[in-house]
Amino acid sequence: MKITNLNQLPEQKVFHNPEIKKKVMLTLGDVPHITNFSQAIFTPGQIASAHFHQDMSEVFFVESGKGVIYINERQYPLVGGTCIVVEVGEVHKIVNTGNTDLTLTYFGIKN
């Protein structure tokens, strides 16, 4: 068993843009096949640059805010309540297009 509290976790930098902060609730090895379970906060205008993963899918859930995710150069809106899956090898980029923070809770699944 493992218990974490989001309010007690230290902030870390998002690899694709170190200005974006995240809190990691689970890491690789805590749960089979899950690479991470995290929450990231994008301030207005922040971007996680285009990238892909060779060995994992990612699931993003929009807690609050407004943004856009580009998957293989196609644009999809991100608004509260949206859940989106990015498959292995899909190039994706996330942009906060709103005037408030964009809060995403997400996890990676090792393939």
N, C-alpha and C positions, 0 to 999 in steps of 0.2 A: 504494500500500500504506500501511496505517496500523496501528501496533501500540500498544496501550495496556496498562497494568498496573493493575488495580483497586487494588492496595496503594499505588500511587504517585499516585493521583488525589486532588485536593482534595475535601472535602465541600462540597456545595451544599445549599440549602434547597429542599424540595418546595413548589411554588407553592400547592398546596391546603392545606398546613399547614407553615409555616416551621420548626416544631419538629422535623419529620421530616427526616432527612438522607439525601442520595443522592450517588452518584458516577456521573458521566456518562462512559461509555466511547466513545460515538459521538454526534455531533450532526447536525442537518440539513445535508445536503450531503456528508457523508462517504460515504454509500451511497445510491444512488437510492431514493427513496420512504420511507426510514427517517428519522423525525424525531428519534429519540433511541434509545439503548440504554443503560440505566441500572440501577443497583441501589439500592434504598431499604431502609432499616432503620427499622421502626416499633417503638418501645419499648412495653411493655405499656400498653394503654389508648389509645394514639395512634390518631387518626382522620384520614384524608384525606377532607375534606368532599365531599358530593355535588356532582358536576359532569358535564359532557358536553363532547365535542369535535365541532365541526361539520365538520372536515376530516380526521380521522384515526381509525383503529382502534388499540386497544392490546392487546398480548399480555402477560399476566402469568404468571410462573413462580414458584412458591413454593419457595424454597431451603430454608427452615427456619422453624419457629414454627407458630403457629396463629392464624387470624383468620376474618373473614367479609368477603365482598364483596357489596354490594347492587347489583344491576343492575335498573334500572326497578322499584325497591322490592321485588324478590324477592331472598331471601337464599341465598347459596351458600357452603359451607365452604371455607376455605383451609387446607390442610395440606401438609406437605412432598411435593413431587413433582407437585402440581396445576398444570395449565396452563389458563388461561382467556382467552378472547378477548372483548373489549368492542368492539362495533361502533360505527360513526359514529352519533352522536346518542343513544346509550344513556346514561342517567344512572347514574353509578356512585359508590360510596362504599366505602372500605376501612377496616376496624377490626381492630386487634390485640386479640383476645379472650383471649389466652394470658398466661402468667406469664413468658415469655421473649420475646426480640426476634422479630419477624416480618420475615424477609428476603425481599424480592421482587426478582427480576430481570425487567425489562420493556423493551418497545420499542414505539414508535409507527410506524404505517404511514400515510403521507400518501395520501389518496384523491383 
